Amino acid sequence: MRLDDYRCLQCGRIFEALLEGSDKASCPSCASAQTVRELSAFKIGGASRELGGCASGGCDSRDSDGGCANGMCGL
């Protein structure tokens, strides 16, 4: 089983669905089967990397070149 984020092409709602194998996600709002899988923030490293990392001044571990010394924020 896998838990993924989906967007309904009919009504635009974004929702999570726990699916097994080749099951298709249906929108919980309008019951449409016209859905697409979305990348979740969790799967791409989380919003905290962008919102609280070196780029926003939230990182205390900059190296001598001004980049992120711990490699967590992508600088």
Secondary structure as UniProt FT lines:
FT   STRAND          2..8
FT   TURN            9..11
FT   STRAND          14..19
FT   TURN            21..22
FT   TURN            28..30
FT   STRAND          35..38
FT   TURN            41..45
FT   HELIX           47..51
FT   HELIX           54..56
FT   TURN            64..65
FT   TURN            69..70
//
